[in-house]
Amino acid sequence: MITPNDSPDIFPATPILSVSALNQAVARMLERGFPLTWVAGEISNFTRAASGHWYFTLKDSTAQVRAVMFRGRAQYADFIPRDGDRVELRTLVTLYAPRGDYQLNVEAIRRAGIGNLFEAFLRLKEKLGAEGLFDPARKRPLPLFARTIGIVTSPQAAALRDILSTLQRRAPHVEVILYPTPVQGEGAGGKIADAIRLASNRGDCDVLLLCRGGGSMEDLWSFNEEAVARAIVDCNMPVIAGVGHETDFTIADFAADLRAPTPTAAAEMAATPRADWLATIMSQADALLRASRRQLSDRGQTLDWLSHRLLSPKAAIARERQQLQALGQRLRLAERTRQSAARFALTQISTRLGAQRPDSAARRNLLHEHARRLAAQLASAATQHRQALAALAAQLELLNPQRTLERGYAIATNAKGQVIRSPNALHPRDTVTLRLAGGSAQIGIASVQPVLESLGSPE
């Protein structure tokens, strides 16, 4: 029996992976090696789980592979596939690690062939948009009151019955002209364009409806042809496109002057209900009647007022003469009143001026008396101040330190200029400055004797 220890060449020392690690490594390799790509095939074993996830098998004539589309992606799909449907999947190739099964994680799903049609749709939309066919400024407004409505659709279309019933219910007074044409199949686009041009050349209608019921993208493809778009733009009357359901968009919708979500909605946009017109007319008639009555009443009141104001020329002249005389009297009275008031004011001012005129002689005598008294008071005050100043000078002379020094006293200061008042502030070898009456002298301290507490009588 051979063991790894007996034969190291047969069992090299390499890392040992677990199954989970191996599957995860393989999954990463697949995801890196196969980026998101489109895969075509047929649906089989389709299951829609309660969680919202889709599980199915994608196969062709010789192979198959498991696939899953999680709820977060499946909710955006525009259809639910069934077994046998041919589809195109945008997928991420990976490995389901718990079982080790290779599978596809689906990001998007579409019916087989839709991708090419959609790309052709986008190319044509971009081309015609660049030419200005979809410019909102080019769109024509709908007529306010359409008397004749043209319809371009198939006579067998269910949409035609819906349109006719809607117009009969809403506007039975409107005339309807049908321009029959196939709306699906080989060559249907050219025939739709011919019907639109026929309606435009005849000019029998006020607005043209281009309609058909819902269907797949292939079913509606006739309305995505360039000839139809150009015929709509060249039409002499406004065109309303009501093709498919609300979520369906075609090139005809962009080229039309107005897009309706459904054929029935197109009929409703084209014709205002007769009941609405009748209600509007009745409302406007009532408003016109009320306005006429109100205007007649206002004019009658104005006429009455003017008739009361109308007078004969003689009476008008007499009234004006009376008014002129009254104004003349008021003017003369006002002039006399102003003169009397001015004369009275002048008298009052003269009286007040005489009463307030000062007696200059008495004032002058009083001024001289005040000046004399002021001079006397100033002289007395000066004498008193001189006497007080002399007394203060005598007191100051008694307190003059110089006089104390002249009596034999001295002032001792240390080196800092401080006055020495006690022997305790003196130390041997200190320098002391003595200020005397005739000058100052510096002396050195040889020794300091103890201070006697009392120099008076002994105990």
Secondary structure, DSSP 8 states (H G I E B T S, - for coil): ---TTT-TTTS-------HHHHHHHHHHHHHHHS-SEEEEEEEEEEEE-TTS-EEEEEE-SS-EEEEEE-HHHHTT-SS---TT-EEEEEEEEEEETTTTEEEEEEEEEEETTHHHHHHHHHHHHHHHHHTTTT-GGG-----SS-SEEEEEE-TT-HHHHHHHHHHHHH-TTSEEEEEE---SSTTHHHHHHHHHHHHHHH---SEEEEEE----TTTTGGGGSHHHHHHHHH-SS-EEEEES-TT---HHHHHSSEE-SSHHHHHHHHS--HHHHHHHHHHHHHHHHHHHHHHHHHHHHHHHHHHHH---HHHHHHHHHHHHHHHHHHHHHHHHHHHHHHHHHHHHHHHHHHHT---HHHHHHHHHHHHHHHHHHHHHHHHHHHHHHHHHHHHHHHT-HHHHHHTT--EEE-TTS-B--SGGG--TT-EEEEEETTEEEEEE--------S--SS--
